[in-house]
Amino acid sequence: MAELTLEDLDLSEDAFDDNGGWGLHIVQALSTKCGVIRDPAGGKWVWSRMRP
């Protein structure tokens, strides 16, 4: 499992479509921790621990 940070993404407006949108900003703002688990078969699982 790898910790997901905004530094892992290119958040410039030119690369907006390459990152799938700005949803991770919302996840990071509402959560105490978030990350991604890469699936060996392809794809990934993104998780977050939400603030109460």
Buried (B, 14 or more C-beta within 10 A) or exposed (E): EEEBEEEEBEEEEEEEEEBEEEEBEEBBEEBEEBBBEEEEEEEEEEEBEEEE
